[in-house]
């Protein structure tokens, strides 16, 4: 459960910073935002597991 929360928070931070950075640097901000979205999506696997 702890791994899922950490991945979710890290993904959320990357996603939000990617949105902010895309106002100045489009390609870099988009890449960071996509990476954050992927981490948030991967965290749902760990959050859904009931160990």
Buried (B, 14 or more C-beta within 10 A) or exposed (E): EEEBEEBBEBBBEBBEBBBEBBEEEEEEBBBBBEBBBBBBEBBEEBBEEEE
